[in-house]
Amino acid sequence: MRRSEKSSPSSDRKASKAIRTGAIAVTAFLMASTSALAIEVGSGNSSGATAAPSALPEVTVTAQFRSQNLQNTPIAITAINSEMLDARSETSIYQVSAQAPSVTLKPQGAAFGASLVASIRGVGQYDFNPALEPGVGLYVDDVYYATLTGSIFDLLDLDRVEILRGPQGTLAGRNSIGGAVKLYSKKPGEGDSYMSATYGSRNRIDIRGSADFKLTDTIGARISGVSKSQDGYITRYDYGCLHPGEGIPAFKPSRTNCVLDKESQVNYDGVRGMLRWDNDGPLDVTIIGDYTRDDRAVAGSVLTYANNPNPAINPFGGSVTYDNRFLCGPYCNYATYYDPPQGTLPANMAAGRVNFTGWGFSGHANYDFGDGLQLQSITAYRSYEELFSNDDDGSPLTGSLGNNDLTFWSFSQEVRLNGQFADNMIEYTLGGFYMKQKSVYATFQDLRYAGLPPFQGDDPVKANSKAGFVHATFHATDKLGFTGGLRYTDESKSYTYTRLNPDGTPHPVLNALNGVTGLYSKNRFDYRANVQYQWTDNIMTYAQYATGFKGGGINPRPFFATQVQPFGPEKLGTYEVGVKSDLFDGRMRVNADVYYGLYKDIQLTALTCPAFTPTPSGGPCALPLNAGNAHTKGVEVETTIEPVENLEIDGSASYMDFNYKFISAQAGVPASGATAARGVQLGMITPYTPKWKLSGGIQYKVPVGDMGSVTPRFDVSYQGKMYSNAVNGPRNLIPSYAMANARVTWRDDEQNWQVSFEVTNLFDKYYYLSSFDLSGLSGTASAAPGRPREWALTVKRSF
């Protein structure tokens, strides 16, 4: 059963006006720039349009399966090279989203372990559960990472980062409905060797290095490593120690400082090794191996709401209730991970810790047949194990505790054949992709707020995906090009449930689920149609329609066997018009786009599902289903300006309007008479979708004679308010905030030595990265604060 209602006419008019204004601005900019350049070029050269050489560096991307100039690639792309990553003091993948329009990348809080929130243009995913698929494709060296767990990448020894916005169903493919984030490493022979050391706030110590060397005349090697450590900034206090006599036992003596741990620590090690064989012949082979260890206290959270009078969550008896007494402060909580009568969580995981270990190998083979025909093969295997615990009520009481053991492996194979014919008039790519993966989610959960006895799960999740694709560009003239793409995908998934008591005996409530397997399978075509026109060497415009999807799956959290139900894929088709330009003799680069998306079968979680709840009085339900349609529209602008030599200014801006058009009655019931509204409502927006994002940066290189140069830099970014839950509410609101960073760098005259001093969060802004709202179920809501003001000094030596 579906319901359809119109959203607020005034809000629709405001959103439409903003989009029209942006579209008019982009169009006016295009017309004015084209006319100006046509006059400039025409007056100086009657034989054709030739632009002056650009003062800005050319940026090469591979978004369309071959190396292309960013300014000639008809896709909305943010490309960041390694020099800019350093200049902005960015070392982790989530930091790059501050300057990327319409992009949200955030590390998750303790409840979801070492996983990432990833969303582009309002499409993405935040739940780590292996039953659910990412909505943004994540790639390292063209290898797809299939889960949000393990995706908080360190930016180790990179050549560049490419962020593709909008559905990439025919290019990046699997689960790239919102877009794709691609990291490309420096390969043997492509970068200098270096070593750097950083010391900063709270005993921050970072050691990074890379060595590039030859083993033989035809075999090169590159090895890169990073080790990071830093004390946490969220204090976990012993409530009973601080407040004796309130009926809550202390875990530490009163003579101590009552500190149980420091959360949001950093303790990370990673290494990547490469071997490249190239004898200047047709075959080029690169083997890559990597290893990561992340062993630390959990990402710290603070309680923002506590209200649950249920005595079942108080194992100590007496009059202690779960209320505002447990709201500790801006950078602290009272979590204990104590679970009587079990005593503690299972012994394979220390309380309040995350332990992630991941590794993988990939082989990249390229064979050049000549005459523009090339074959590329990418073979990869990845594996990880993660242990983490969570105390979601943030108190010494026992409302919601969990211990999680997640293992994963995947094998993937991709083959691409790039070719051209008719004197390069037609360029094409034929390809195929295959992936097989398996997760096992073993968990212990004590959810006393739900009146549910503790249980253990040990759920294998298997998935397979295969696809074939074709992509071609027809250069009708030296200015006009047409591009088309088509991809067929077939995928399947199974989820088998284990629901037992902690001692392995049958569970009194969930036993009917034990051994039940849910199945899902779908196939789908995605396509892309694009036209681009090169008005001059410096201005290109494009228009396209592209589709993408996010795979479906099985309900990972059923309470009854009848709730073991599959849900189908989300689908998105987006119209987009854009312009890419280098103006004023190449000293100003402006790229802009306007888009309109038709977002269908959005995966939402039903709060009521009577058809799948076999008890007369109803029962709990957390069933993902395809429950909504929406329209998305927005404007994005990026610019880089070098008005004079050594001065560089960059900026970006995005505006997005998300508008549900209808929602299933099972996902959301509107208010009717005396009945209150429940679930997702028209007028709400998807999680982690700010309406506005703005950023700006400025740096100036000051020569200091024989001593080299000094470059000060200042960055500022703004993120509008957003919500962490599909059911928007004040307890999952993440307020808007602006952040500023500053850095000054000295380089010697020969570019061998570099010393940098940085201050991040310059004005010590208090803000939230993510939030976790269970106020409607357990009476608790929490948020993960971002890092306070920090300083760091880095010394780097290049060889």
QUIWOKA-V510894 format. One record per pair of residues at least 4 apart in sequence whose ideal C-beta (glycine too) atoms are under 8 Angstrom apart, sorted by the first residue. I is the first residue (numbers start at 1). J is the second residue. Records with the same first field share a line. If there is no record, write none. Layout:
BEGIN
I=J / J
END
This chain:
BEGIN
1=664 / 665 / 666
2=662 / 663 / 664 / 665
3=662 / 663 / 664 / 665 / 670
4=661 / 662
5=662 / 670 / 682
6=12
7=11 / 12 / 659 / 660 / 661 / 682 / 683
8=12 / 683
9=13
10=14
11=15 / 683
12=16 / 659
13=17
14=18
15=19 / 633 / 657 / 659
16=20 / 657
17=21
18=22 / 635 / 655 / 657
19=23 / 594 / 596 / 633 / 634 / 635 / 655 / 657
20=24
21=25
22=26 / 594 / 634 / 635 / 655
23=27 / 577 / 594 / 635
24=28
25=29 / 592 / 635
26=30 / 577 / 578 / 579 / 592 / 593 / 594 / 635 / 637
27=31
28=32
29=33 / 579 / 581 / 590 / 592
30=34 / 539 / 541 / 579 / 581
31=35
32=36
33=37 / 539 / 579 / 581 / 583 / 590
34=38 / 535 / 536 / 539
35=39
36=40 / 583
37=41 / 49 / 51 / 535 / 536 / 538 / 539 / 583
38=42 / 49 / 535 / 536
39=43
40=44
41=45 / 49 / 50 / 51 / 536
42=46 / 49
45=49 / 50
49=535 / 536 / 537
50=537
51=536 / 537 / 538 / 582 / 586
52=585 / 586
53=586
54=58 / 538 / 582 / 585 / 586 / 587 / 589
55=585 / 586 / 587 / 642
56=582 / 586 / 587 / 589 / 640 / 642
58=69 / 70 / 71
59=69 / 70 / 71 / 79 / 81 / 160
60=67 / 68 / 69 / 70
61=67 / 68 / 69 / 70 / 73 / 77 / 79 / 160 / 162
62=66 / 67 / 68 / 162 / 184
63=68 / 73 / 75 / 77 / 162 / 164 / 171 / 182
64=68 / 73 / 75 / 171 / 429 / 471 / 473 / 483
65=171 / 416 / 418 / 429 / 431 / 471
66=418 / 427 / 429
68=72 / 73
69=73
70=77 / 79 / 580
71=538 / 540 / 580 / 581 / 582 / 589 / 591
72=534 / 540 / 580
73=77 / 580
74=481 / 483 / 530 / 532 / 540 / 542 / 544 / 578
75=164 / 165 / 166 / 171
76=164 / 165 / 166 / 576 / 578 / 591 / 593 / 595 / 636
77=162 / 163 / 164 / 165
78=99 / 100 / 101 / 103 / 161 / 162 / 163 / 165 / 638 / 652
79=160 / 161 / 162 / 163
80=84 / 85 / 96 / 99 / 160 / 161 / 163
81=85 / 159 / 160
82=86 / 158 / 159 / 160 / 186
83=87
84=88
85=90 / 91 / 96 / 155 / 158 / 161
86=90 / 756
87=697 / 699 / 711 / 713 / 743 / 745
88=95 / 99 / 697 / 713 / 715 / 741 / 743
89=741 / 743 / 756 / 758 / 760 / 792
90=95 / 96 / 155
91=95 / 154 / 155 / 206 / 228
92=107 / 152 / 153 / 154 / 155
93=105 / 116 / 151 / 152 / 153 / 154 / 155 / 161 / 181 / 183
94=105 / 106 / 107 / 116 / 152
95=155
96=100 / 105 / 155 / 161 / 163
97=103 / 104 / 105 / 106 / 163
98=695 / 715 / 717 / 719 / 739
99=650 / 652 / 695 / 697 / 715 / 717
100=163 / 652
101=165 / 636 / 637 / 638 / 652 / 653 / 654 / 693
102=120 / 121 / 122 / 165 / 634 / 636 / 654 / 656 / 693
103=119 / 120 / 163 / 165 / 179 / 181 / 693
104=117 / 118 / 119 / 120 / 124 / 688 / 689 / 690 / 722
105=116 / 117 / 118 / 181
106=116 / 117 / 688 / 769 / 770
107=114 / 115 / 116 / 117 / 152 / 299 / 769 / 770 / 784
108=112 / 113 / 114 / 115 / 116 / 117 / 126 / 128 / 148 / 299 / 770 / 784
109=298 / 299 / 301 / 769 / 770 / 771 / 772 / 782 / 783 / 784
110=263 / 298 / 299 / 300 / 301 / 352 / 388 / 390 / 391 / 392 / 784
111=390 / 392 / 402 / 772
112=126 / 127 / 128 / 148
113=128 / 149 / 354 / 356 / 386 / 388 / 390 / 404 / 406
114=149 / 150 / 152 / 294 / 354 / 356 / 386 / 388
115=128 / 147 / 148 / 149 / 150 / 151 / 152
116=138 / 148 / 151 / 152
117=124 / 125 / 126 / 148 / 687 / 688 / 770
118=124 / 125 / 126 / 134 / 135 / 136 / 138 / 148 / 151 / 178 / 181
119=123 / 124 / 125 / 126 / 135 / 136 / 178 / 686 / 687 / 688 / 689
120=124 / 135 / 136 / 163 / 165 / 166 / 178 / 179
121=165 / 166 / 178 / 179 / 574 / 595 / 597 / 632 / 634 / 656
122=178 / 599 / 630 / 632 / 656 / 658 / 685 / 686 / 689
123=135 / 136 / 177 / 178 / 179 / 550 / 570 / 572 / 597 / 599 / 632 / 686
124=134 / 135 / 136 / 178 / 686 / 687 / 688
125=132 / 133 / 134 / 135 / 136 / 148 / 550
126=148 / 687 / 688 / 724 / 770
127=132 / 148
128=147 / 148 / 149 / 406
129=441 / 556 / 557
130=147 / 149 / 406 / 408 / 439 / 441 / 461 / 556
131=461 / 493 / 495 / 553 / 554 / 555 / 556
132=553 / 556 / 603 / 624
133=175 / 550 / 551 / 552 / 553
134=138 / 146 / 147 / 148 / 151 / 175 / 550
135=175 / 177 / 178 / 550 / 570
136=175 / 176 / 177 / 178 / 179 / 180 / 181
137=144 / 168 / 172 / 173 / 174 / 175 / 176 / 179 / 180 / 181
138=144 / 145 / 151 / 153 / 180 / 181
139=143 / 144 / 145 / 172 / 180 / 181 / 182 / 183
140=145 / 153 / 182 / 183 / 185
141=183 / 184 / 185 / 288 / 362 / 364
142=182 / 364 / 378 / 414
143=360 / 362 / 378 / 380 / 382 / 412
144=173 / 174 / 380 / 412 / 435
145=150 / 151 / 382
146=174 / 175 / 382 / 408 / 410 / 435 / 437 / 463
147=151 / 408 / 439
149=356 / 384 / 386 / 406 / 408
150=292 / 356 / 358 / 384 / 386 / 408
152=294
153=183
154=226 / 228 / 268 / 270 / 292
155=161 / 183
156=185 / 208 / 224 / 225 / 226 / 270 / 272
157=185 / 186 / 191 / 208 / 210 / 222 / 224 / 272
158=183 / 184 / 185 / 186
159=184 / 185 / 186 / 187 / 190 / 191
160=184
161=181 / 182 / 183 / 184
162=180 / 181 / 182 / 184
163=179 / 180 / 181 / 182
164=168 / 171 / 172 / 176 / 179 / 180 / 181 / 182
165=179 / 593 / 636
166=178 / 179 / 546 / 548 / 574 / 576 / 595 / 597
167=176 / 177 / 178 / 179 / 526 / 546 / 547 / 548 / 572 / 573 / 574 / 597
168=172 / 173 / 176 / 179 / 180 / 546 / 548
169=173 / 176 / 177 / 487 / 526 / 527 / 528 / 546 / 547 / 548 / 549
170=469 / 471 / 485 / 486 / 487 / 526 / 527 / 528 / 546 / 547
171=176 / 180 / 471 / 485 / 528
172=176 / 179 / 180 / 182
173=433 / 467 / 469 / 487 / 489
174=433 / 435 / 465 / 467 / 489 / 551
175=549 / 550 / 551
176=180 / 548
177=548 / 549 / 550 / 570 / 571 / 572
178=548 / 550 / 572
185=224 / 272 / 274 / 288
186=190 / 191 / 210 / 212 / 222 / 224
187=191 / 222 / 274 / 276 / 286
188=212 / 220 / 221 / 222 / 274 / 275 / 276 / 286
189=212 / 220 / 222 / 276
190=212 / 222
191=210 / 212 / 222
192=212 / 798 / 799
193=209 / 210 / 211 / 212 / 213 / 798 / 799
194=208 / 209 / 210 / 796 / 797 / 798 / 799
195=207 / 208 / 209 / 796 / 797 / 799
196=206 / 207 / 208 / 209 / 754 / 794 / 795 / 796 / 797
197=205 / 206 / 207 / 208 / 794 / 795
198=204 / 205 / 206 / 207 / 208 / 792 / 793 / 794 / 795
199=204 / 205 / 792 / 793
200=204 / 230 / 758 / 790 / 791 / 792 / 793
201=230 / 789 / 790 / 791 / 792
202=230 / 231 / 232 / 233 / 790
203=229 / 230 / 231
204=228 / 229 / 230 / 266 / 790 / 792
205=227 / 228 / 229 / 230
206=226 / 227 / 228 / 792 / 794
207=225 / 226 / 227 / 228
208=224 / 225 / 226
209=224 / 225
210=222 / 223 / 224 / 225
211=222 / 223 / 224
212=220 / 221 / 222
213=220 / 221 / 222
214=219 / 220 / 221
215=219 / 220 / 221 / 275
217=279
218=277 / 278 / 279
219=275 / 276 / 277
220=275 / 276 / 278
221=273 / 274 / 275 / 276
222=273 / 274 / 276
223=271 / 272 / 273 / 274
224=271 / 272 / 273
225=269 / 270 / 271 / 272
226=268 / 269 / 270 / 271
227=268 / 269
228=266 / 267 / 268 / 269
229=265 / 266 / 267 / 268
230=265 / 266
231=262 / 265
232=261 / 262 / 263 / 264 / 265 / 296 / 297 / 300
233=262 / 264 / 300 / 331 / 785 / 787 / 788
234=262 / 263 / 264 / 300 / 301 / 302 / 331 / 332 / 333 / 785
235=259 / 261 / 262 / 263 / 331 / 332 / 333
236=259 / 260 / 261 / 262 / 263 / 297 / 300 / 332 / 333 / 334 / 335 / 352
237=241 / 242 / 258 / 259 / 260 / 328 / 332 / 333 / 334
238=242 / 250 / 251 / 252 / 258 / 259 / 260 / 334 / 336 / 396
239=243 / 246 / 248 / 326 / 334 / 336 / 395 / 396
240=244 / 246 / 248 / 249 / 250 / 251 / 396
241=250 / 251 / 252 / 253 / 254 / 256 / 258
242=258
243=248
244=250 / 254
246=320
247=316 / 317 / 318 / 319 / 320
248=316 / 320 / 396
249=316 / 396
250=254 / 258
251=260 / 336 / 338
252=256 / 258 / 259 / 260
254=258
260=336 / 352
261=297 / 352
262=297
263=297 / 298 / 299 / 300 / 301 / 333 / 352
264=297 / 298 / 299 / 300 / 784 / 787
265=296 / 297
266=296
267=294 / 295 / 296
268=292 / 293 / 294 / 296
269=292 / 293
270=290 / 291 / 292 / 293
271=290 / 291
272=288 / 289 / 290
273=288 / 289 / 290
274=286 / 287 / 288 / 289
275=286 / 287
276=284 / 285 / 286 / 287
277=283 / 284 / 285 / 286
278=284 / 285
279=283
282=367 / 368 / 369 / 370
283=365 / 366 / 367 / 368
284=365 / 366 / 367 / 368
285=363 / 364 / 365 / 366
286=363 / 364 / 365
287=361 / 362 / 363 / 364
288=361 / 362 / 363 / 364
289=359 / 360 / 361 / 362
290=359 / 360
291=358 / 359
292=356 / 357 / 358 / 359
293=356 / 357
294=354 / 355 / 356 / 357
295=353 / 354 / 355 / 356
296=353 / 354
297=352 / 353 / 354
298=352 / 353 / 354 / 388 / 389 / 390
299=354 / 784
300=331 / 333 / 784 / 785
301=333 / 394 / 772 / 782 / 783 / 784
302=327 / 328 / 329 / 330 / 331 / 332 / 333 / 394 / 782 / 783 / 784 / 785
303=326 / 327 / 328 / 333 / 393 / 394 / 395 / 780 / 781 / 782
304=327 / 731 / 771 / 781 / 782 / 783
305=327 / 731 / 773 / 775 / 779 / 780 / 781
306=322 / 323 / 324 / 325 / 326 / 327 / 393 / 394 / 395 / 779 / 780
307=322 / 323 / 324 / 775 / 779 / 780
308=313 / 321 / 322 / 393 / 399 / 449 / 778 / 779 / 780
309=321 / 322
310=322 / 448 / 449 / 779
311=321
312=448 / 449 / 451
313=322 / 393 / 397 / 398 / 399 / 448 / 449
314=318 / 320 / 321 / 322 / 397 / 398
315=338 / 340 / 341 / 397 / 398
316=320 / 397
320=397
322=326 / 393 / 395 / 397 / 399 / 779 / 780
326=334 / 393 / 394 / 395 / 396 / 397
328=332 / 333 / 334 / 394
330=766 / 785
331=785 / 788
333=394 / 395 / 782
334=394 / 395 / 396
335=352 / 391 / 393 / 394 / 395 / 396
336=351 / 391 / 395 / 396
337=344 / 345 / 351 / 352 / 389 / 391 / 401
338=344 / 396 / 398
339=343 / 344 / 345 / 398 / 401 / 446 / 454
340=398
342=446 / 454 / 502
344=351
345=349 / 351 / 389 / 401 / 402 / 403 / 444
346=403 / 444 / 502
348=387 / 403 / 405
349=353 / 355 / 387 / 388 / 389 / 403 / 404 / 405
350=389
351=389 / 391
352=389 / 391
353=387 / 388 / 389
354=386 / 387 / 388
355=386 / 387 / 388
356=384 / 385 / 386 / 388
357=384 / 385 / 386
358=382 / 383 / 384 / 385
359=382 / 383 / 384
360=380 / 381 / 382 / 383
361=380 / 381
362=378 / 379 / 380 / 381
363=377 / 378 / 379 / 380
364=376 / 377 / 378
365=376 / 377
366=374 / 375 / 376 / 377
367=374 / 375 / 376
368=373 / 374
369=373 / 374 / 375
372=418 / 419 / 420 / 421 / 424 / 427
373=417 / 418 / 419 / 420
374=417 / 418 / 419
375=415 / 416 / 417 / 418
376=415 / 416 / 417 / 418
377=413 / 414 / 415
378=412 / 413 / 414 / 415
379=412 / 413
380=410 / 411 / 412 / 413
381=409 / 410 / 411 / 412
382=408 / 409 / 410
383=407 / 408 / 409 / 410
384=407 / 408
385=405 / 406 / 407 / 408
386=404 / 405 / 406 / 407
387=403 / 404 / 405 / 406
388=403 / 404
389=401 / 402 / 403 / 404
390=400 / 401 / 402 / 404
391=395 / 400 / 401
392=399 / 400 / 401 / 402 / 772 / 774 / 778 / 780 / 782
393=397 / 398 / 399 / 400 / 449 / 778 / 780
394=780 / 782
395=399
398=446 / 448
399=448 / 449 / 778 / 779 / 780
400=446 / 447 / 448 / 449 / 774 / 778 / 780
401=445 / 446
402=443 / 444 / 445 / 446
403=443 / 444
404=441 / 442 / 443 / 444
405=441 / 442 / 443
406=439 / 440 / 441 / 442
407=439 / 440 / 442
408=437 / 438 / 439 / 440
409=437 / 438
410=435 / 436 / 437 / 438
411=435 / 436 / 437
412=433 / 434 / 435 / 436
413=433 / 434 / 435
414=431 / 432 / 433 / 434
415=431 / 432
416=429 / 430 / 431
417=429 / 430 / 431
418=427 / 428 / 429
419=427 / 428 / 429 / 430
420=424 / 426 / 427 / 428
421=425 / 426
422=426
424=475
425=474 / 475
426=472 / 473 / 474 / 475
427=472 / 473 / 475
428=470 / 471 / 472 / 473
429=469 / 470 / 471 / 472
430=469 / 470
431=468 / 469 / 470 / 471
432=466 / 467 / 468 / 469
433=465 / 466 / 467 / 468 / 469
434=465 / 466 / 467
435=463 / 464 / 465 / 466
436=463 / 464
437=462 / 463 / 464
438=460 / 461 / 462 / 463
439=460 / 461
440=458 / 459 / 460 / 461
441=457 / 458 / 459 / 461 / 556
442=456 / 457 / 458 / 459
443=456 / 457 / 458 / 459
444=454 / 455 / 456 / 502
445=454 / 455 / 456 / 457
446=454
447=452 / 454 / 778
448=452
449=774 / 777 / 778 / 779 / 780
450=620 / 777 / 778
452=509 / 510
453=501 / 507 / 508 / 509
454=501 / 502
455=499 / 500 / 501 / 502 / 507 / 509 / 510
456=498 / 499 / 500 / 501 / 502 / 504
457=497 / 498 / 499 / 500
458=498
459=495 / 496 / 497 / 498 / 556
460=495 / 496
461=493 / 494 / 495 / 496
462=493 / 494
463=491 / 492 / 493 / 494
464=491 / 492 / 493
465=489 / 490 / 491 / 551
466=489 / 490 / 491
467=487 / 488 / 489 / 490
468=487 / 488
469=485 / 486 / 487 / 488
470=485 / 486 / 487
471=483 / 484 / 485 / 486 / 528
472=483 / 484 / 485
473=481 / 482 / 483
474=481 / 482 / 483
475=480 / 481
476=480 / 481 / 482
478=534
479=533 / 534 / 535
480=531 / 532 / 533 / 534
481=531 / 532 / 533 / 534
482=530 / 531
483=528 / 529 / 530 / 531 / 532 / 544
484=527 / 528 / 529 / 530
485=527 / 528 / 546
486=525 / 526 / 527 / 528
487=525 / 526 / 527
488=523 / 524 / 525
489=523 / 524 / 525 / 526 / 549
490=521 / 522 / 523
491=521 / 522 / 523 / 551
492=519 / 520 / 521 / 522
493=519 / 520 / 521 / 551 / 552 / 553 / 554
494=517 / 518 / 519 / 520 / 554
495=517 / 518 / 553 / 554 / 555 / 556 / 564
496=515 / 516 / 517 / 518
497=513 / 514 / 515 / 516 / 517 / 518 / 558 / 564
498=514 / 515
499=507 / 510 / 511 / 513 / 514
500=504 / 505 / 506 / 507 / 511 / 514
501=505 / 506 / 507 / 508
506=511 / 514
507=511 / 514
509=559
510=514 / 559
512=516 / 560 / 561
513=558 / 560 / 561 / 564
516=561 / 564
517=564
518=554 / 555 / 564 / 565 / 566
519=554 / 566
520=552 / 553 / 554 / 566 / 567
522=551 / 552 / 568 / 569
524=549 / 569 / 571
526=546 / 547 / 548 / 549
527=546 / 547
528=544 / 545 / 546 / 547
529=544 / 545 / 546
530=542 / 543 / 544 / 545 / 546
531=542 / 543 / 544
532=540 / 541 / 542 / 543
533=540 / 541 / 542
534=539 / 540
535=539 / 540 / 541
538=581 / 582 / 583 / 586
539=579 / 580 / 581 / 582
540=579 / 580 / 581
541=577 / 578 / 579 / 580
542=576 / 577 / 578 / 579 / 580
543=575 / 576 / 577 / 578
544=575 / 576
545=573 / 574 / 575 / 576
546=573 / 574 / 576
547=571 / 572 / 573 / 574
548=571 / 572
549=569 / 570 / 571 / 572
550=569 / 570 / 603
551=569
552=566 / 567 / 568 / 569 / 603 / 626
553=566 / 567 / 624
554=564 / 565 / 566 / 567
555=563 / 564 / 565 / 566 / 567 / 622 / 623 / 624
556=624
557=622
558=563 / 564 / 565 / 623
559=563 / 613 / 619 / 620 / 621 / 622
560=612 / 613 / 614 / 615 / 619
562=612 / 613 / 614
563=609 / 612 / 613 / 621 / 623
565=612 / 623 / 625
567=603 / 623 / 624 / 625 / 626
568=601 / 626
569=601
570=599 / 600 / 601 / 602 / 603 / 626
571=599 / 600 / 601
572=597 / 598 / 599 / 600
573=597 / 598
574=595 / 596 / 597 / 598 / 632
575=595 / 596 / 597
576=593 / 594 / 595 / 596
577=593 / 594 / 595
578=591 / 592 / 593 / 594
579=590 / 591 / 592 / 593
580=591
581=589 / 590 / 591
582=586 / 588 / 589
583=587 / 588 / 589 / 590
584=588
587=641 / 642 / 643
588=639 / 640 / 641 / 642 / 643
589=639 / 640 / 641
590=637 / 638 / 639
591=637 / 638 / 639
592=635 / 636 / 637 / 638
593=635 / 636
594=633 / 634 / 635
595=632 / 633 / 634 / 636
596=631 / 632 / 633
597=631 / 632 / 633
598=629 / 631
599=629 / 630 / 631 / 632
600=629
601=626 / 628 / 629
602=626 / 627 / 628 / 629 / 630 / 686
603=624 / 625 / 626 / 627
604=624 / 625 / 626 / 627 / 628 / 663 / 664 / 667 / 668 / 680 / 726
605=622 / 623 / 624 / 625 / 667 / 726
606=621 / 622 / 623 / 624 / 625 / 627 / 664 / 666 / 667 / 679
607=621 / 622 / 666 / 667 / 668 / 678 / 679 / 727
608=618 / 621 / 666 / 669 / 678 / 679
609=613 / 621 / 623 / 625 / 666
610=618
612=621 / 623
613=618 / 619 / 620 / 621
615=619
623=666
625=664 / 666 / 667
626=664
627=663 / 664 / 666 / 667 / 668 / 680
628=660 / 662 / 663 / 664 / 667 / 680
629=660 / 661 / 662
630=658 / 659 / 660 / 661 / 686
631=659 / 661
632=656 / 657 / 658 / 659
633=656 / 657
634=654 / 655 / 656 / 657
635=653 / 654 / 655
636=652 / 653 / 654
637=652 / 653 / 654
638=650 / 651 / 652
639=649 / 650 / 651 / 652
640=648 / 649 / 650
641=648 / 649 / 650
642=647 / 648 / 649
643=647 / 649
646=700 / 701 / 702 / 703
647=698 / 699 / 700 / 701
648=698 / 699 / 700
649=696 / 697 / 698
650=696 / 697 / 698
651=694 / 695 / 696 / 697
652=693 / 694 / 695 / 696
653=692 / 693 / 694 / 695
654=692 / 693 / 694
655=691 / 692
656=689 / 690 / 691
657=691
658=685 / 686 / 689
660=680 / 682 / 683 / 684
662=682
663=667 / 668 / 679 / 680 / 681 / 682
664=668
665=669
666=679
667=679 / 680
668=677 / 678 / 679 / 680 / 681 / 727
669=675 / 677 / 678 / 679
670=677 / 681 / 682
671=675 / 676 / 677
677=681
679=727
680=684 / 726 / 727
681=727 / 728
684=723 / 726 / 727 / 728
685=689 / 691 / 722 / 723 / 728
686=726
687=722 / 723 / 724 / 725 / 726
688=722 / 723 / 724 / 770
689=722 / 723
690=719 / 720 / 721 / 722 / 736
691=720 / 721
692=718 / 719 / 720 / 736
693=717 / 718 / 719 / 720
694=717 / 718
695=715 / 716 / 717 / 718
696=715 / 716 / 717
697=713 / 714 / 715 / 716
698=713 / 714
699=711 / 712 / 713 / 714
700=711 / 712
701=709 / 710 / 711
702=709 / 710 / 711 / 712
703=708 / 709
704=708 / 709 / 710
706=749
707=746 / 748 / 749
708=746 / 747 / 748 / 749 / 753
709=746 / 747 / 749
710=744 / 745 / 746
711=744 / 745 / 746 / 747
712=742 / 743 / 744 / 745
713=742 / 743 / 744 / 745
714=740 / 741 / 742
715=740 / 741 / 742
716=738 / 739 / 740 / 741
717=738 / 739
718=736 / 737 / 738 / 739
719=736 / 737 / 738
720=736
721=733 / 734 / 735 / 736
722=733 / 734
723=728 / 729 / 732 / 733 / 734
724=732 / 734 / 770 / 771 / 772 / 773
725=729 / 732 / 773
727=732 / 776
728=732 / 733
729=733 / 773 / 775
731=771 / 773 / 775 / 781
732=771 / 773 / 781
733=771
734=768 / 770 / 771 / 783
735=767 / 768
737=765 / 767
738=765
739=761 / 765 / 767
740=761 / 762 / 763 / 765
741=758 / 759 / 760 / 761 / 762
742=758 / 759 / 762
743=756 / 757 / 758 / 759
744=756 / 757
745=754 / 755 / 756
746=754 / 755 / 756
747=751 / 753 / 754
748=752 / 753 / 754
751=798
752=797 / 798 / 799
753=795 / 796 / 797 / 798
754=794 / 795 / 796 / 797 / 798
755=793 / 794 / 795 / 796
756=793 / 794 / 796
757=791 / 792 / 793 / 794
758=791 / 792 / 794
759=789 / 790 / 791
760=787 / 789 / 790 / 791 / 792
761=765 / 786 / 787 / 788 / 789 / 790
762=789
763=789
764=788 / 789
765=786
766=785 / 786 / 788
767=785 / 786
768=783 / 784 / 785 / 786
769=784 / 785 / 786
770=783 / 784
771=781 / 782 / 783 / 784
772=781 / 782 / 783 / 784
773=781
774=778 / 779 / 780 / 781
775=779 / 780 / 781
END
